[in-house]
């Protein structure tokens, strides 16, 4: 900004001089002719001053231009150096950033490869699940899977002596499992109807869902009626109840929670209770078996405690007999000691007499009959 200001001032001065000259010429042109000689002289002097001023302005412009060129060259060189330095720095940063981006891209490509593998694995799993779902559409296969799950659940939570698989009745009917309790057997059926439940899941619209739900609940009622008729047999050692094993929590929820909210007929749960059939899901059945296992363990502890008390009572009788025998032996030993002391005293007395007899025999001078002792 500093070298431009004098140039502007010089230009302003020239413009002002030109304006003044114009004004003077304007006024001179309007004055009378008699005064033109003196004014011409003044005009010549003014022109000379303007010429000097123009020369001075030209010199100032040349100096300003030279100075400005020098400063522009210096500024251009500094700007060029700065640009070159910035280009070098930017190039290095770009190179570093390119390396970082390359590494990130490489990592991303590796991750994408892994994700692609996982996606293929999930796709294969989805195909396997679809094949498994197609297989499980067969009621017999689905029933076999339910029985296997029931068997694993019982084996994990109950001792083997307290349940039986495929328990047979006199009628030839077989229940999937029977839990053995002190009061009798509890039949457990794992063959649950799922066809209309699948219709609920695939239903389109409220009306179709309502029909599928109604059919599903009727299936459960019929199934509970069959369980009660086939497996509740107190004459053959069962308790007056049976368990209906529902194979999944969502099925149990649909049957006895959501279904109850859309109830249109008799209460399903109460209907099952009236038939002495209790529906259990995997979670509730596990809870029931855990509670039962704790109760059976408590009964075993109580039985073991009774056995230990009986054994202790028997030991107490044996201890009493041993005490009497010990006391009798002590009395015998006391008598024996007393007899021993008496015998030793008698022995001492006998020994004293014997020594006395020997002493008297030594003091005697002659043998009987008046003959001398040959040893004297």
C-alpha positions as CSV (number, residue, x, y, z in Angstrom):
1,X,0.0,0.0,0.0
2,X,2.9,2.5,0.8
3,X,4.4,2.9,-2.8
4,X,0.9,3.4,-4.4
5,X,0.0,6.4,-2.2
6,X,2.5,9.0,-3.8
7,X,1.4,7.9,-7.3
8,X,-2.2,8.6,-6.4
9,X,-1.3,12.0,-4.9
10,X,0.6,12.9,-8.1
11,X,-2.3,12.0,-10.3
12,X,-4.6,14.0,-8.1
13,X,-2.3,17.0,-8.3
14,X,-2.2,16.8,-12.2
15,X,-6.0,16.5,-12.3
16,X,-6.3,19.5,-9.9
17,X,-3.9,21.6,-12.0
18,X,-5.8,20.7,-15.2
19,X,-9.0,21.7,-13.6
20,X,-7.5,25.0,-12.4
21,X,-6.1,25.7,-15.8
22,X,-9.5,25.0,-17.3
23,X,-11.2,27.3,-14.9
24,X,-8.6,30.1,-15.5
25,X,-9.0,29.8,-19.3
26,X,-12.8,29.9,-18.9
27,X,-12.6,33.1,-16.9
28,X,-10.0,34.6,-19.3
29,X,-12.2,33.9,-22.2
30,X,-15.0,35.9,-20.6
31,X,-12.9,39.0,-19.7
32,X,-12.6,42.1,-21.9
33,X,-9.9,42.1,-24.6
34,X,-7.9,45.0,-23.0
35,X,-6.8,42.9,-20.2
36,X,-5.8,39.9,-22.4
37,X,-2.1,41.0,-22.7
38,X,-1.4,40.9,-19.0
39,X,-3.5,37.8,-18.5
40,X,-1.6,36.1,-21.4
41,X,1.6,36.7,-19.5
42,X,0.0,35.2,-16.4
43,X,-1.3,32.3,-18.5
44,X,2.1,31.6,-19.8
45,X,3.5,31.5,-16.3
46,X,0.7,29.2,-15.3
47,X,1.5,26.9,-18.2
48,X,5.1,26.9,-17.3
49,X,4.2,25.9,-13.7
50,X,1.9,23.2,-15.0
51,X,4.7,21.9,-17.2
52,X,7.1,21.8,-14.3
53,X,4.5,20.1,-12.2
54,X,3.9,17.5,-14.9
55,X,7.7,17.0,-15.2
56,X,7.9,16.6,-11.5
57,X,4.9,14.2,-11.5
58,X,6.6,12.2,-14.3
59,X,9.8,11.9,-12.3
60,X,7.8,10.9,-9.2
61,X,5.9,8.3,-11.3
62,X,9.2,6.8,-12.7
63,X,10.6,6.6,-9.2
64,X,7.4,5.1,-7.8
65,X,7.3,2.6,-10.7
66,X,10.9,1.6,-10.2
67,X,10.4,1.2,-6.5
68,X,7.2,-0.7,-7.1
69,X,8.9,-3.0,-9.6
70,X,11.6,-3.7,-7.1
71,X,9.2,-4.5,-4.4
72,X,7.1,-6.6,-6.7
73,X,10.1,-8.6,-7.7
74,X,11.0,-9.1,-4.0
75,X,7.4,-10.0,-3.2
76,X,7.2,-12.3,-6.2
77,X,10.4,-14.1,-5.2
78,X,9.2,-14.5,-1.6
79,X,5.9,-15.7,-2.9
80,X,7.6,-18.1,-5.3
81,X,9.8,-19.5,-2.5
82,X,6.7,-19.8,-0.3
83,X,4.8,-21.6,-3.0
84,X,7.7,-24.0,-3.7
85,X,8.1,-24.7,0.1
86,X,4.3,-25.2,0.4
87,X,4.4,-27.5,-2.6
88,X,7.1,-29.6,-1.1
89,X,5.3,-29.7,2.3
90,X,2.0,-30.5,0.6
91,X,3.6,-33.1,-1.6
92,X,5.1,-34.8,1.5
93,X,1.7,-34.6,3.3
94,X,0.0,-36.0,0.2
95,X,2.5,-38.8,0.0
96,X,2.0,-39.6,3.7
97,X,-1.7,-39.4,3.4
98,X,-1.6,-41.6,0.3
99,X,0.4,-44.2,2.2
100,X,-2.1,-44.0,5.1
101,X,-5.0,-44.2,2.7
102,X,-3.4,-47.2,1.0
103,X,-3.0,-49.0,4.3
104,X,-6.6,-48.2,5.3
105,X,-7.8,-49.4,1.9
106,X,-5.8,-52.6,2.3
107,X,-7.2,-53.1,5.8
108,X,-10.7,-52.4,4.4
109,X,-10.2,-54.9,1.6
110,X,-9.1,-57.5,4.1
111,X,-12.1,-56.8,6.3
112,X,-14.4,-56.9,3.3
113,X,-12.9,-60.2,2.4
114,X,-13.6,-61.5,5.9
115,X,-17.1,-60.0,5.8
116,X,-17.7,-61.7,2.5
117,X,-16.6,-65.0,4.0
118,X,-18.9,-64.5,6.9
119,X,-21.8,-63.5,4.6
120,X,-21.2,-66.7,2.6
121,X,-21.1,-68.7,5.9
122,X,-24.4,-67.1,7.0
123,X,-25.9,-67.8,3.6
124,X,-24.9,-71.4,4.0
125,X,-26.3,-71.5,7.5
126,X,-29.5,-70.0,6.2
127,X,-29.7,-72.7,3.6
128,X,-29.1,-75.3,6.3
129,X,-31.8,-73.8,8.4
130,X,-34.2,-73.8,5.5
131,X,-33.4,-77.5,4.9
132,X,-33.8,-78.2,8.6
133,X,-37.2,-76.4,8.6
134,X,-38.3,-78.4,5.6
135,X,-37.2,-81.6,7.4
136,X,-39.1,-80.6,10.6
137,X,-42.3,-80.1,8.7
138,X,-42.8,-83.8,9.0
139,X,-44.7,-84.3,12.3
140,X,-42.9,-87.6,13.1
141,X,-39.4,-85.9,12.8
142,X,-40.6,-82.9,14.7
143,X,-41.9,-85.2,17.5
144,X,-38.7,-87.1,17.6
145,X,-36.8,-83.8,18.1
146,X,-39.1,-82.8,20.9
147,X,-38.6,-86.1,22.6
148,X,-34.8,-85.7,22.3
149,X,-35.0,-82.2,23.8
150,X,-37.2,-83.5,26.6
151,X,-34.8,-86.3,27.3
152,X,-31.8,-84.0,27.6
153,X,-33.7,-81.7,29.9
154,X,-34.7,-84.5,32.2
155,X,-31.2,-86.0,32.2
156,X,-29.6,-82.7,33.1
157,X,-31.9,-81.9,36.0
158,X,-33.1,-85.2,37.5
159,X,-31.3,-88.3,38.6
160,X,-31.7,-91.3,36.3
161,X,-33.7,-93.2,38.9
162,X,-36.4,-90.6,39.0
163,X,-37.6,-90.6,35.3
164,X,-38.3,-93.2,32.6
165,X,-38.5,-92.6,28.9
166,X,-41.2,-94.2,26.7
167,X,-43.1,-95.6,29.7
168,X,-45.6,-98.3,28.7
169,X,-49.2,-98.7,30.0
170,X,-51.2,-101.9,30.1
171,X,-53.3,-100.6,27.2
172,X,-50.2,-100.5,25.0
173,X,-50.0,-96.7,25.0
174,X,-46.5,-95.2,25.5
175,X,-45.9,-91.8,27.1
176,X,-42.8,-89.9,26.1
177,X,-41.5,-89.7,29.7
178,X,-42.7,-90.4,33.2
179,X,-41.3,-88.7,36.3
180,X,-41.0,-91.0,39.2
181,X,-42.1,-89.4,42.5
182,X,-42.7,-91.1,45.9
183,X,-46.5,-90.8,45.4
184,X,-46.5,-92.1,41.9
185,X,-45.7,-91.3,38.2
186,X,-46.2,-88.0,36.4
187,X,-46.6,-88.6,32.6
188,X,-45.0,-86.0,30.3
189,X,-46.1,-85.8,26.6
190,X,-43.9,-84.0,24.1
191,X,-45.9,-84.4,20.9
192,X,-47.3,-80.9,20.5
193,X,-49.4,-79.8,17.4
194,X,-47.7,-77.0,15.5
195,X,-49.4,-76.9,12.1
196,X,-51.9,-74.1,12.9
197,X,-49.2,-72.2,14.8
198,X,-47.3,-72.0,11.5
199,X,-50.5,-70.7,9.9
200,X,-50.6,-67.9,12.5
201,X,-47.1,-66.9,11.6
202,X,-47.8,-66.8,7.9
203,X,-51.3,-65.3,8.1
204,X,-52.2,-62.3,5.9
205,X,-54.6,-60.0,7.6
206,X,-56.5,-59.9,10.9
207,X,-59.3,-62.3,9.8
208,X,-56.9,-65.0,8.7
209,X,-54.8,-64.6,11.9
210,X,-58.0,-64.9,14.0
211,X,-59.1,-68.1,12.2
212,X,-55.6,-69.6,12.6
213,X,-55.4,-68.7,16.3
214,X,-58.9,-70.2,16.9
215,X,-57.8,-73.5,15.2
216,X,-54.6,-73.6,17.1
217,X,-56.3,-73.3,20.5
218,X,-58.8,-76.0,19.4
219,X,-55.8,-78.3,18.6
220,X,-54.5,-77.7,22.1
221,X,-57.8,-78.6,23.7
222,X,-58.0,-81.8,21.7
223,X,-54.4,-82.7,22.5
224,X,-55.0,-82.1,26.2
225,X,-58.1,-84.3,26.1
226,X,-56.0,-87.1,24.5
227,X,-53.3,-86.8,27.1
228,X,-55.8,-87.1,29.9
229,X,-57.5,-90.1,28.4
230,X,-54.3,-92.0,27.5
231,X,-51.9,-91.2,30.3
232,X,-53.7,-90.3,33.6
233,X,-54.1,-93.8,35.0
234,X,-54.0,-93.9,38.9
235,X,-54.8,-97.6,38.8
236,X,-51.4,-98.1,37.1
237,X,-49.4,-95.9,39.5
238,X,-49.7,-92.4,38.0
239,X,-50.7,-89.3,39.9
240,X,-54.0,-87.6,39.0
241,X,-52.3,-85.2,36.6
242,X,-50.1,-85.1,33.4
243,X,-47.7,-82.5,31.8
244,X,-48.1,-81.1,28.3
245,X,-44.6,-80.1,27.1
246,X,-44.7,-77.1,24.7
247,X,-41.5,-77.2,22.7
248,X,-40.8,-73.4,22.4
249,X,-41.4,-70.3,24.4
250,X,-42.9,-68.4,21.5
251,X,-45.4,-71.2,21.0
252,X,-46.3,-71.2,24.7
253,X,-46.6,-67.4,24.7
254,X,-49.0,-67.5,21.7
255,X,-51.1,-70.2,23.2
256,X,-51.6,-69.0,26.7
257,X,-50.7,-65.2,26.7
258,X,-51.5,-63.7,23.3
259,X,-54.3,-66.2,22.8
260,X,-55.8,-65.3,26.1
261,X,-55.9,-61.6,25.1
262,X,-57.9,-62.5,22.0
263,X,-60.1,-65.1,23.8
264,X,-63.3,-65.8,22.0
265,X,-64.4,-69.1,23.6
266,X,-63.8,-70.8,27.0
267,X,-60.7,-70.1,28.9
268,X,-58.0,-72.5,27.5
269,X,-55.9,-72.6,30.6
270,X,-58.9,-73.4,32.9
271,X,-60.0,-76.0,30.4
272,X,-56.6,-77.8,30.7
273,X,-56.7,-77.5,34.5
274,X,-60.2,-79.1,34.5
275,X,-58.7,-82.1,32.7
276,X,-55.7,-82.2,35.1
277,X,-53.3,-81.4,32.3
278,X,-50.6,-78.8,33.0
279,X,-48.9,-77.0,30.0
280,X,-45.2,-76.3,30.6
281,X,-42.7,-74.5,28.4
282,X,-38.9,-75.3,28.3
283,X,-38.3,-72.6,30.9
284,X,-41.2,-73.4,33.3
285,X,-40.5,-77.1,32.9
286,X,-36.8,-76.5,33.8
287,X,-37.9,-74.5,36.8
288,X,-40.4,-77.3,37.8
289,X,-37.7,-79.9,37.4
290,X,-35.2,-77.9,39.4
291,X,-37.7,-77.5,42.3
292,X,-38.5,-81.2,42.1
293,X,-34.8,-82.1,42.1
294,X,-34.3,-80.0,45.3
295,X,-37.3,-81.6,46.9
296,X,-36.0,-85.1,46.0
297,X,-32.6,-84.2,47.3
298,X,-34.3,-83.0,50.6
299,X,-36.2,-86.3,50.7
300,X,-32.9,-88.2,50.2
301,X,-31.3,-86.2,52.9
302,X,-34.2,-86.9,55.3
303,X,-34.1,-90.6,54.4
304,X,-30.4,-90.7,55.0
305,X,-30.9,-88.8,58.3
306,X,-33.4,-91.5,59.4
307,X,-31.0,-94.2,58.4
308,X,-28.2,-92.6,60.3
309,X,-30.5,-92.2,63.4
310,X,-31.4,-95.8,63.1
311,X,-27.8,-96.8,62.9
312,X,-26.9,-94.6,65.8
313,X,-29.7,-96.2,67.8
314,X,-28.3,-99.7,67.0
315,X,-24.9,-98.4,67.9
316,X,-26.3,-97.1,71.2
317,X,-27.7,-100.6,72.0
318,X,-24.4,-102.2,71.0
319,X,-22.6,-99.6,73.2
320,X,-24.8,-100.5,76.1
321,X,-24.1,-104.2,75.7
322,X,-20.4,-103.4,75.4
323,X,-20.6,-101.3,78.6
324,X,-22.2,-104.2,80.5
325,X,-19.6,-106.6,79.2
326,X,-16.9,-104.2,80.1
327,X,-18.3,-103.8,83.6
328,X,-18.6,-107.5,84.0
329,X,-15.0,-108.0,82.8
330,X,-13.9,-105.3,85.3
331,X,-15.7,-107.2,88.1
332,X,-14.0,-110.4,87.0
333,X,-10.7,-108.7,86.8
334,X,-11.2,-107.2,90.3
335,X,-12.1,-110.7,91.6
336,X,-9.0,-112.1,89.8
337,X,-6.8,-109.5,91.3
338,X,-8.2,-110.1,94.7
339,X,-7.8,-113.9,94.3
340,X,-4.3,-113.2,93.0
341,X,-3.4,-111.2,96.1
342,X,-4.9,-113.9,98.3
343,X,-3.0,-116.6,96.5
344,X,0.3,-114.7,96.8
345,X,-0.3,-114.1,100.5
346,X,-0.9,-117.8,100.9
347,X,2.2,-118.6,98.8
348,X,4.3,-116.3,101.0
349,X,3.0,-118.0,104.1
350,X,3.6,-121.4,102.6
351,X,7.1,-120.4,101.6
352,X,7.8,-119.1,105.1
353,X,6.7,-122.4,106.6
354,X,8.9,-124.2,104.1
355,X,12.0,-122.2,105.1
356,X,11.2,-122.8,108.7
357,X,10.9,-126.6,108.2
358,X,14.3,-126.6,106.3
359,X,15.9,-124.6,109.1
360,X,14.7,-127.0,111.8
361,X,15.9,-130.0,109.8
362,X,19.4,-128.5,109.6
363,X,19.5,-127.9,113.4
364,X,18.5,-131.6,114.3
365,X,21.8,-133.5,115.5
366,X,20.9,-137.2,115.0
367,X,18.7,-139.2,112.7
368,X,15.8,-141.0,114.1
369,X,16.7,-144.4,115.7
370,X,19.8,-143.2,117.7
371,X,22.3,-143.3,114.7
372,X,24.5,-140.4,113.8
373,X,24.1,-138.3,110.8
374,X,26.8,-139.5,108.4
375,X,27.1,-136.0,107.0
376,X,28.0,-134.5,110.4
